[in-house]
Amino acid sequence: MTREDKLVLVALYRAFEEKKDTHPIYNYFLQQEKVDEFLRILIRLEQMGFVTTPTNAWTYVNSLPYDVVMSAVIITYMGKQVARKILRQARERSN
């Protein structure tokens, strides 16, 4: 898992745990002009079983807006566990 994969997974975890909007994650990549990289990250996370996205959400990718996909992303139980582990390791390193 790449550093960016971990960052997106943790950001999704925090957004879902705090019941916040996930669009700022998408907007960050949009501002960096890295939307394609963001979509690749989501696909990798989905392939690893950390997030799930309804198939019909991906049909909007070709017609924009990409944030339709962002609205549909759901973090899985396994994704939550991995995000917690990443956060715990980060805390341990900072201590």
C-alpha angles and dihedrals in degrees: 000000000000125000090252091051089054093047093051093045092050091045090051091047092052092046092052095043092050092039091237130149115272095209094093087067090055092043091054091058090042091055090048089049089237101119091129090054089049091054090049089052091051091049091050092048090049092049089052090051095244096117135019130209126188109249093236091061090066091058088072093058093084093048099039156245098106089195089076085074090047090055091054099048115114124188113229128223090257089049090054091050092051092046090052090050091050091050092047092051091048091052092049091051092050093052 
